[in-house]
Amino acid sequence: MSTTLVDKVIEPLTDCLTPEVAERIVNLRLDSQTQAKLDELAEKGSAGQLDASERADYQELVEALDFMGLLKSKARILLAARGS
């Protein structure tokens, strides 16, 4: 498996994780208000009804969730390697 630039950015973060912190990261969920906003923006985006501000908000959320997903994946790998 080749190492990507994103891996090079995330790897130092995951190297700092304890099993307890990794477990907390794996269990992170959006709060209900943020999830509702994401759902609203996704629906409007699918219908082509986002204004410029909403499009920027949606893009920001998607990027944050992408990063969160990568970090969760690394945390799961760490936990699996440690047998947690």
N, C-alpha and C positions, 0 to 999 in steps of 0.2 A: 504494500500500500504506500503510495507516495504522500509526502508531507506537503500540504498546501500552505499558502501564506496565512490563511485564517488559522490553521492548526498552529502555526508558529506564534500567532498572537495569543491564542487560547491556552496553549500548553503551559506557559508559566503560571497562569491562573489555576489550572487544574493540579499542577505540582504542589500548590499550597493547600489543597483541600485535605481536611481530615475526613475520616469516614462519616462523622456526624454532620459536618457541613455538606458533604456530598449528598447525604440522605435528604437533608433539608432542601437542597437545590433540586433534586429529583422530584420532590413533592410540591414544588412551587406551582401555584395556580394564579391566574388573574383574579383580582377582586371582582365582585359582581358588577360594579359600576363600569369598570374598564372593559369587562367582557361584553356588557350590553352595548357600549360605545363601539367596540370592534365589530360586533354583529351588525349594528346599524350601518356603519361605514361600509362593511363588506356587501351588505344588501344594496345600498345605494350605488356602490361601485359596480356591482354586477348589472345594475340597471342603467349604468352610464349617467348617473345623476349627482356625482360628486362635484362640488365647487372646488376652486383652487385650494382654499384653506382646508377643506375636508380631505382632499387628495393628499396634501402634505401631512396631515395628522395620520391618515391611514398608512401612508408610506413609512412614517416614523414608527408606528405600532408594529407593522410587519417586520421592519428591520430589527426592532427590539426583540420581537418574538423569535426571529431567526437566530439571533445571538443566544437568546435564552434556550432555544432548542439545542444548539450546538453545545452549550455549557452543560445542559442536562445529559446529553449523550456522553460527554466526557466523564461526567460524574457517575453515570451508570457503568461505564467501562471500568472506572476506578473501583467502584464497589464490587463488581464482578471479579476483578483481579484480586481483590482482598478477601473474597469469599463472604462479603456482607450481604 
